[in-house]
């Protein structure tokens, strides 16, 4: 199997969605989840593609402000939710719980239904995209528009 070809990042607001939903910006419940302390986490990698371009998964999803930042990274905030991002790489940090992709998008406050195809570990997901489980070190790819060859894995940093 050949390696996926690097895909350019899309330009404009549709390809650079905001990190904060209204609920998360105030620390209110989001997607049925409360904002609390960080706790132990494991990593899941999410890649989004639209119109053949990368859609950024921003840092700060699921982290209530005020944020402590280090460049593009969100180091901490007032509190965080069961799923959060602290870097703009697509790595989701998940509390040990049975969360789904639908839960993450609810916390994020973004529409999941715009994506038409999903892959987990490079294999096509045949069920509802919202039902994709957020399992330790899963590689999840969502697409709308032309096919982009999905990655099958991701190299996570140590400790996640």
KEDO-102372 format. One record per residue: residue number from 0; residue in three letters; z, x, y of N, C-alpha, C, CB in turn. Coordinates in Angstrom, 1 decimal, m for minus. Last residue first. Glycine has a CB too. Layout:
<rs>
NUM,ALA,Z,X,Y,Z,X,Y,Z,X,Y,Z,X,Y .
...
</rs>
This chain:
<rs>
159,UNK,26.0,0.4,10.0,25.6,m1.0,10.2,24.9,m1.5,9.0,24.7,m1.1,11.5 .
158,UNK,26.5,3.0,9.5,27.6,2.2,9.9,27.2,0.7,10.1,28.2,2.7,11.1 .
157,UNK,23.5,4.6,10.7,24.7,4.6,9.9,25.8,3.7,10.4,25.2,6.1,9.8 .
156,UNK,20.8,2.4,11.3,21.6,3.5,11.7,22.9,3.4,10.8,22.0,3.4,13.2 .
155,UNK,18.2,1.5,9.0,19.3,1.2,9.8,20.2,2.4,10.1,20.2,0.1,9.1 .
154,UNK,14.9,1.2,8.6,15.9,2.3,8.5,17.1,2.0,9.5,15.3,3.7,8.7 .
153,UNK,13.5,m1.5,6.9,13.9,m0.9,8.2,15.0,0.1,7.9,14.3,m2.0,9.2 .
152,UNK,10.7,m2.9,5.1,12.1,m2.4,5.2,12.3,m1.8,6.6,12.4,m1.4,4.1 .
151,UNK,8.2,m4.0,5.3,9.0,m4.4,4.1,10.5,m3.9,4.2,8.4,m3.8,2.8 .
150,UNK,6.4,m5.4,8.0,7.1,m4.3,7.4,7.9,m4.8,6.2,8.0,m3.6,8.4 .
149,UNK,3.4,m7.3,7.8,4.8,m7.2,8.0,5.4,m5.9,7.3,5.6,m8.4,7.4 .
148,UNK,0.5,m7.3,9.6,1.1,m6.9,8.3,2.6,m6.6,8.5,0.4,m5.6,7.8 .
147,UNK,m0.2,m10.2,11.3,0.2,m8.8,11.5,0.9,m8.4,10.2,1.2,m8.6,12.8 .
146,UNK,m2.6,m12.7,11.9,m1.7,m12.0,10.9,m1.5,m10.6,11.3,m2.4,m12.0,9.5 .
145,UNK,m2.6,m14.4,15.0,m3.2,m13.6,14.0,m2.2,m12.9,13.1,m4.1,m12.6,14.6 .
144,UNK,0.0,m16.9,15.4,m1.2,m16.3,15.8,m1.8,m15.4,14.7,m1.0,m15.4,17.1 .
143,UNK,3.3,m15.9,14.9,2.4,m17.0,15.3,1.2,m16.4,15.8,3.1,m18.0,16.4 .
142,UNK,5.8,m14.7,12.6,4.5,m14.6,13.3,4.0,m15.9,13.7,3.5,m13.9,12.4 .
141,UNK,8.6,m12.7,11.8,8.1,m14.0,12.1,6.8,m13.8,12.9,9.1,m14.8,12.9 .
140,UNK,10.4,m10.8,9.4,9.2,m10.8,10.3,8.8,m12.3,10.5,8.1,m9.9,9.8 .
139,UNK,13.2,m9.1,8.4,12.6,m10.4,8.6,11.5,m10.3,9.7,13.7,m11.4,9.0 .
138,UNK,14.9,m7.3,6.2,13.8,m7.1,7.1,13.1,m8.4,7.2,12.8,m5.9,6.7 .
137,UNK,18.4,m7.0,5.6,17.2,m7.7,5.4,16.2,m7.3,6.5,17.4,m9.2,5.4 .
136,UNK,20.9,m5.8,5.7,19.8,m4.9,5.7,18.4,m5.6,5.4,19.9,m3.8,4.8 .
135,UNK,22.6,m8.6,4.4,22.7,m7.2,4.8,21.4,m6.4,4.6,23.9,m6.5,4.0 .
134,UNK,21.0,m11.6,5.5,21.6,m10.8,4.5,21.6,m9.3,4.9,21.0,m10.9,3.1 .
133,UNK,20.6,m14.5,6.6,20.8,m13.2,7.3,21.6,m12.4,6.3,21.5,m13.3,8.7 .
132,UNK,18.2,m16.6,5.1,19.5,m16.1,5.2,19.6,m14.7,5.8,20.1,m16.0,3.8 .
131,UNK,16.1,m19.0,6.4,16.1,m17.6,6.0,17.6,m17.1,6.1,15.1,m16.8,6.8 .
130,UNK,16.0,m21.6,7.5,16.9,m21.4,6.3,16.9,m19.9,5.8,16.4,m22.3,5.2 .
129,UNK,14.2,m21.6,9.5,15.6,m21.7,9.9,16.5,m21.4,8.7,15.9,m23.1,10.5 .
128,UNK,11.8,m21.8,8.1,12.2,m20.5,8.7,13.7,m20.5,9.1,11.3,m20.2,9.9 .
127,UNK,11.7,m23.4,4.9,11.9,m23.5,6.4,12.4,m22.2,7.0,12.8,m24.7,6.8 .
126,UNK,10.0,m21.4,2.4,10.8,m22.5,2.9,10.8,m22.6,4.4,12.2,m22.4,2.4 .
125,UNK,8.6,m19.1,1.9,7.9,m20.4,1.6,8.7,m21.6,2.1,7.6,m20.6,0.2 .
124,UNK,7.9,m16.0,3.2,8.9,m17.0,3.0,8.3,m18.4,2.9,10.0,m16.9,4.2 .
123,UNK,6.2,m13.3,1.7,6.1,m14.6,2.5,7.2,m15.5,2.1,4.7,m15.3,2.2 .
122,UNK,7.6,m10.1,1.9,7.1,m11.2,1.1,7.2,m12.5,1.9,8.0,m11.4,m0.2 .
121,UNK,8.8,m8.1,3.4,7.4,m8.1,3.2,6.8,m9.2,2.4,7.0,m6.8,2.5 .
120,UNK,11.5,m8.9,3.6,11.2,m7.8,2.8,9.7,m7.7,2.5,11.9,m7.9,1.5 .
119,UNK,10.2,m12.0,4.4,11.5,m11.3,4.2,11.2,m10.2,3.2,12.6,m12.3,3.6 .
118,UNK,8.3,m13.7,6.9,8.3,m12.8,5.7,9.7,m12.1,5.6,7.3,m11.6,5.9 .
117,UNK,6.8,m16.6,8.1,7.9,m15.7,8.0,7.8,m14.9,6.8,9.2,m16.5,8.0 .
116,UNK,4.8,m18.4,10.5,4.9,m17.7,9.2,6.1,m16.8,9.3,3.6,m16.9,8.9 .
115,UNK,5.1,m19.6,13.0,4.4,m20.4,11.9,4.6,m19.7,10.5,3.0,m20.5,12.2 .
114,UNK,7.2,m20.3,15.7,6.7,m19.4,14.7,6.2,m20.1,13.5,7.8,m18.3,14.3 .
113,UNK,8.3,m22.4,17.1,7.0,m21.9,17.6,6.4,m20.9,16.6,7.2,m21.2,18.9 .
112,UNK,10.9,m22.9,16.1,9.7,m23.7,15.6,8.4,m23.3,16.1,9.9,m25.2,15.9 .
111,UNK,12.8,m21.6,17.5,12.3,m21.0,16.3,11.1,m21.7,15.8,13.4,m21.1,15.2 .
110,UNK,13.5,m21.2,20.8,12.9,m22.1,19.9,12.4,m21.2,18.7,11.7,m22.8,20.5 .
109,UNK,16.8,m19.9,21.8,15.3,m19.9,21.8,14.8,m20.8,20.7,14.8,m18.4,21.6 .
108,UNK,19.5,m19.4,21.8,19.0,m20.5,22.7,17.5,m20.5,22.8,19.6,m20.4,24.1 .
107,UNK,21.0,m17.7,20.3,20.1,m17.1,21.3,19.6,m18.2,22.3,18.9,m16.5,20.6 .
106,UNK,22.2,m19.5,18.6,23.0,m18.7,19.5,22.2,m18.2,20.6,23.7,m17.6,18.7 .
105,UNK,19.9,m20.5,17.4,20.7,m21.4,18.1,21.6,m20.7,19.0,21.6,m22.3,17.1 .
104,UNK,18.9,m18.1,16.1,18.1,m18.7,17.2,18.9,m19.7,18.0,16.9,m19.3,16.6 .
103,UNK,21.0,m17.8,14.2,20.8,m16.8,15.2,20.0,m17.4,16.4,20.0,m15.6,14.6 .
102,UNK,20.7,m20.2,12.7,22.0,m20.0,13.4,21.7,m18.9,14.5,23.1,m19.5,12.4 .
101,UNK,18.2,m19.7,11.6,18.4,m20.8,12.5,19.6,m20.7,13.3,18.4,m22.1,11.7 .
100,UNK,18.8,m17.6,9.9,17.9,m17.3,11.1,18.1,m18.5,12.1,16.5,m17.1,10.6 .
99,UNK,22.2,m18.0,8.9,20.8,m18.1,8.7,20.1,m17.8,10.0,20.4,m19.6,8.3 .
98,UNK,25.2,m16.8,7.4,24.4,m17.2,8.5,23.0,m17.2,8.2,24.7,m16.3,9.8 .
97,UNK,28.0,m16.6,6.0,26.7,m17.0,5.5,25.9,m17.6,6.6,26.9,m18.1,4.4 .
96,UNK,29.4,m13.5,7.1,29.5,m15.0,7.0,28.1,m15.4,6.4,29.8,m15.7,8.3 .
95,UNK,30.4,m10.9,8.7,30.3,m11.3,7.3,30.5,m12.8,7.1,31.3,m10.5,6.5 .
94,UNK,28.3,m11.0,11.6,29.7,m11.0,11.0,29.5,m11.4,9.6,30.6,m12.0,11.8 .
93,UNK,25.6,m8.9,12.3,26.0,m10.2,11.8,27.4,m10.0,11.2,25.1,m10.7,10.7 .
92,UNK,23.3,m7.7,14.6,24.6,m7.4,14.0,25.3,m8.7,13.6,25.5,m6.6,15.0 .
91,UNK,20.0,m7.2,14.4,21.0,m8.2,14.6,22.2,m7.7,13.9,20.5,m9.6,14.1 .
90,UNK,17.5,m5.2,15.8,18.7,m5.2,14.9,19.7,m6.3,15.4,19.3,m3.8,14.9 .
89,UNK,15.5,m5.2,17.7,15.4,m6.2,16.7,16.6,m6.2,15.7,14.1,m6.1,16.0 .
88,UNK,16.0,m3.4,19.8,15.2,m2.9,18.6,15.0,m4.0,17.5,15.9,m1.7,18.0 .
87,UNK,17.7,m3.2,22.1,16.4,m4.0,22.1,15.4,m3.5,20.9,15.7,m3.7,23.4 .
86,UNK,21.1,m3.8,21.1,20.0,m2.9,21.4,18.7,m3.7,21.3,20.0,m1.7,20.4 .
85,UNK,22.8,m5.7,20.3,23.3,m4.8,21.4,22.2,m3.8,21.7,24.5,m4.1,20.9 .
84,UNK,22.9,m9.1,19.3,22.1,m7.8,19.4,22.7,m7.0,20.5,20.6,m8.2,19.7 .
83,UNK,24.7,m11.1,16.9,24.5,m10.6,18.3,23.5,m9.4,18.2,25.8,m10.1,18.9 .
82,UNK,26.5,m13.7,15.4,25.3,m12.9,15.3,25.0,m12.4,16.8,24.1,m13.7,14.7 .
81,UNK,28.9,m14.8,16.2,28.8,m14.4,14.8,27.5,m13.5,14.5,28.8,m15.6,13.9 .
80,UNK,29.5,m13.5,19.5,29.3,m14.5,18.5,29.0,m13.9,17.2,28.1,m15.5,19.0 .
79,UNK,31.9,m11.9,21.7,30.6,m12.0,21.1,30.7,m13.1,19.9,30.2,m10.7,20.5 .
78,UNK,33.2,m11.3,25.0,33.4,m11.7,23.7,32.0,m11.8,23.0,34.2,m13.1,23.5 .
77,UNK,32.5,m9.8,27.3,33.8,m10.5,27.3,34.2,m10.9,25.8,33.7,m11.7,28.2 .
76,UNK,30.9,m6.9,25.8,31.0,m8.0,26.7,32.4,m8.6,26.6,29.9,m9.0,26.5 .
75,UNK,29.2,m3.7,25.2,30.3,m4.7,24.9,30.1,m5.8,26.0,31.7,m4.1,24.9 .
74,UNK,26.7,m2.4,25.3,27.8,m1.8,24.5,28.9,m2.8,24.2,28.5,m0.7,25.3 .
73,UNK,23.5,m2.9,25.3,24.7,m3.6,25.7,25.8,m3.1,24.8,24.5,m5.2,25.6 .
72,UNK,20.9,m0.6,26.4,21.9,m1.1,25.3,23.0,m1.8,26.0,22.4,0.1,24.5 .
71,UNK,19.4,0.5,28.2,18.9,m0.7,27.6,19.8,m1.3,26.6,17.5,m0.5,27.0 .
70,UNK,22.1,2.0,29.7,20.6,1.9,29.8,20.2,0.5,29.2,20.0,3.0,29.0 .
69,UNK,24.7,0.6,28.7,24.3,2.0,28.7,22.7,2.0,28.6,24.9,2.8,27.4 .
68,UNK,27.0,m1.8,29.9,25.7,m1.4,29.5,25.6,0.2,29.5,24.6,m1.9,30.4 .
67,UNK,29.0,m4.4,29.5,29.1,m3.0,29.7,27.8,m2.4,29.1,30.4,m2.3,29.1 .
66,UNK,28.7,m7.7,30.9,28.3,m6.7,29.9,28.7,m5.3,30.4,26.8,m6.7,29.6 .
65,UNK,30.9,m10.5,31.4,30.1,m9.3,31.9,29.9,m8.3,30.8,30.9,m8.7,33.1 .
64,UNK,28.7,m12.2,29.0,28.9,m11.3,30.1,30.4,m11.4,30.6,27.9,m11.5,31.2 .
63,UNK,28.7,m12.4,25.4,29.0,m13.1,26.7,29.3,m12.0,27.8,30.2,m14.0,26.6 .
62,UNK,26.2,m12.0,23.2,27.3,m11.2,23.8,27.5,m11.9,25.2,26.9,m9.7,23.9 .
61,UNK,24.0,m13.2,22.1,25.3,m13.4,21.4,26.4,m12.6,22.0,25.1,m13.2,20.0 .
60,UNK,21.9,m10.6,23.1,21.9,m11.9,22.5,23.3,m12.1,21.8,20.8,m12.2,21.5 .
59,UNK,21.8,m8.0,24.0,22.7,m8.9,24.6,22.7,m10.3,24.1,22.4,m8.9,26.0 .
58,UNK,18.4,m6.9,23.9,19.9,m6.6,23.8,20.7,m7.6,24.5,20.2,m5.1,24.3 .
57,UNK,15.7,m9.0,22.7,16.4,m8.2,23.7,17.9,m7.9,23.3,16.5,m8.9,25.0 .
56,UNK,13.0,m8.6,21.0,14.3,m9.2,20.7,15.2,m8.4,21.6,14.6,m9.1,19.1 .
55,UNK,9.7,m9.0,22.2,10.9,m8.2,22.3,12.1,m9.1,21.9,11.2,m7.6,23.7 .
54,UNK,6.9,m9.4,20.3,7.8,m10.1,21.2,9.1,m9.4,21.1,7.9,m11.7,20.8 .
53,UNK,3.8,m7.7,19.9,5.3,m7.7,19.7,6.0,m8.6,20.8,5.8,m6.3,19.7 .
52,UNK,0.8,m9.6,19.2,1.6,m8.6,20.0,3.1,m8.8,19.6,1.4,m8.9,21.5 .
51,UNK,m0.7,m11.6,18.1,m1.0,m10.2,17.7,m0.2,m9.2,18.4,m2.4,m10.0,17.8 .
50,UNK,0.4,m13.9,19.1,m0.9,m13.5,19.6,m1.3,m12.1,19.3,m1.0,m13.7,21.1 .
49,UNK,3.5,m12.6,18.3,2.8,m13.7,18.9,1.5,m13.2,19.4,3.6,m14.5,20.0 .
48,UNK,6.2,m11.6,16.3,4.9,m11.3,16.8,4.2,m12.6,17.2,4.0,m10.7,15.6 .
47,UNK,9.3,m10.0,15.8,8.6,m11.2,16.2,7.2,m10.8,16.7,9.4,m11.9,17.3 .
46,UNK,11.7,m8.8,13.4,10.5,m8.5,14.2,9.8,m9.8,14.5,9.5,m7.5,13.5 .
45,UNK,15.0,m8.0,12.7,14.0,m9.1,13.0,12.9,m8.5,13.9,14.8,m10.2,13.7 .
44,UNK,17.3,m6.8,10.4,16.2,m6.4,11.3,15.2,m7.6,11.5,15.5,m5.1,10.9 .
43,UNK,20.8,m6.7,10.2,19.6,m7.4,9.8,18.5,m7.0,10.8,19.8,m9.0,9.7 .
42,UNK,23.9,m5.1,9.5,22.7,m5.2,10.2,21.6,m6.0,9.4,22.2,m3.9,10.5 .
41,UNK,27.3,m6.3,9.8,26.3,m5.6,9.0,24.9,m5.9,9.8,26.2,m6.1,7.5 .
40,UNK,30.7,m5.8,11.1,29.3,m6.4,11.1,28.4,m5.6,10.2,28.8,m6.3,12.5 .
39,UNK,34.1,m6.7,11.9,33.1,m5.9,11.1,31.7,m6.6,11.1,33.6,m5.7,9.6 .
38,UNK,34.8,m7.7,15.4,35.0,m7.6,13.9,33.9,m6.8,13.2,35.0,m9.0,13.3 .
37,UNK,34.8,m8.9,18.1,33.7,m8.3,17.4,33.8,m8.3,15.9,33.4,m6.9,17.8 .
36,UNK,36.3,m12.1,19.0,36.2,m10.6,18.9,35.1,m10.1,18.0,37.6,m10.1,18.4 .
35,UNK,34.2,m14.8,20.1,35.4,m14.2,19.7,35.4,m12.7,19.7,35.8,m14.7,18.3 .
34,UNK,32.8,m17.9,20.7,32.8,m16.5,21.1,34.1,m16.0,20.8,32.4,m16.4,22.6 .
33,UNK,31.8,m20.1,18.0,32.6,m19.7,19.1,32.5,m18.2,19.4,34.1,m20.1,18.9 .
32,UNK,29.0,m22.1,17.0,29.8,m20.9,16.9,30.6,m20.6,18.2,28.9,m19.7,16.6 .
31,UNK,27.2,m24.1,17.4,28.3,m24.4,16.5,29.2,m23.2,16.3,27.8,m24.8,15.2 .
30,UNK,25.4,m23.0,19.2,25.0,m23.2,17.9,26.1,m23.5,16.9,24.2,m22.0,17.4 .
29,UNK,28.2,m21.9,21.0,26.7,m21.9,21.0,26.3,m22.0,19.5,26.1,m20.6,21.6 .
28,UNK,30.9,m22.5,23.2,30.3,m22.6,21.9,28.8,m22.6,21.9,30.9,m23.8,21.1 .
27,UNK,30.8,m20.3,26.2,31.1,m21.6,25.5,30.5,m21.6,24.1,30.4,m22.7,26.3 .
26,UNK,30.3,m18.1,27.7,31.3,m17.9,26.6,31.6,m19.2,25.9,32.5,m17.3,27.1 .
25,UNK,28.3,m18.3,29.5,29.7,m18.8,30.0,30.7,m18.5,28.9,29.6,m20.2,30.4 .
24,UNK,26.1,m17.4,28.2,26.4,m16.8,29.5,27.8,m17.2,30.0,25.3,m17.3,30.5 .
23,UNK,26.1,m19.0,26.0,26.6,m17.7,25.8,26.9,m17.1,27.2,25.5,m16.8,25.1 .
22,UNK,24.9,m21.4,27.2,26.3,m21.4,26.5,26.8,m20.0,26.4,26.2,m22.0,25.1 .
21,UNK,22.4,m20.5,28.1,23.4,m21.1,29.0,24.8,m21.0,28.4,23.0,m22.5,29.5 .
20,UNK,21.6,m17.4,26.5,21.5,m18.9,26.6,22.5,m19.3,27.6,21.7,m19.6,25.2 .
19,UNK,20.3,m14.2,27.2,21.4,m15.2,27.3,20.9,m16.6,27.3,22.1,m14.9,28.6 .
18,UNK,17.9,m12.7,27.1,18.9,m12.6,26.0,19.9,m13.7,26.0,19.7,m11.3,26.1 .
17,UNK,14.6,m14.0,27.7,15.9,m13.6,28.1,16.9,m13.5,26.9,16.5,m14.5,29.2 .
16,UNK,11.6,m12.5,26.2,12.5,m13.6,26.5,13.9,m13.1,26.9,12.6,m14.5,25.3 .
15,UNK,8.9,m11.3,26.5,10.1,m10.6,26.9,11.2,m11.7,27.3,9.9,m9.7,28.2 .
14,UNK,6.7,m12.7,26.1,6.9,m11.6,25.2,8.2,m10.9,25.5,5.7,m10.6,25.3 .
13,UNK,6.7,m14.6,28.1,6.6,m15.1,26.7,6.9,m14.0,25.7,5.3,m15.7,26.4 .
12,UNK,6.5,m13.0,30.5,7.8,m13.6,30.1,7.8,m14.1,28.6,8.1,m14.7,31.0 .
11,UNK,4.4,m10.0,29.9,4.7,m11.3,30.5,6.0,m11.9,29.9,3.6,m12.3,30.4 .
10,UNK,2.7,m8.6,27.1,3.1,m8.5,28.5,3.4,m9.9,29.0,1.9,m7.9,29.3 .
9,UNK,3.6,m7.3,23.8,3.0,m8.2,24.7,3.5,m8.1,26.2,3.2,m9.6,24.2 .
8,UNK,3.3,m4.1,22.5,4.2,m5.1,23.0,3.4,m6.0,23.9,5.4,m4.4,23.7 .
7,UNK,1.1,m3.3,19.7,1.5,m3.2,21.1,2.4,m4.3,21.5,0.3,m3.2,22.0 .
6,UNK,1.9,m2.0,16.5,1.4,m3.2,17.3,1.9,m3.1,18.7,1.9,m4.5,16.6 .
5,UNK,0.9,0.3,14.1,1.8,0.0,15.2,1.1,m1.1,16.1,2.1,1.2,16.1 .
4,UNK,0.2,m0.9,10.9,m0.3,m0.2,12.1,0.6,m0.6,13.2,m1.8,m0.7,12.4 .
3,UNK,2.0,m0.3,7.9,1.6,m1.2,9.0,1.1,m0.4,10.2,2.7,m2.1,9.4 .
2,UNK,0.6,1.8,5.3,1.7,1.5,6.2,1.1,0.6,7.3,2.2,2.8,6.9 .
1,UNK,m0.8,0.5,2.2,m0.9,1.3,3.4,0.2,0.9,4.4,m2.2,1.2,4.1 .
0,UNK,0.0,0.8,m1.2,0.0,0.0,0.0,0.0,0.9,1.2,1.2,m1.0,0.0 .
</rs>
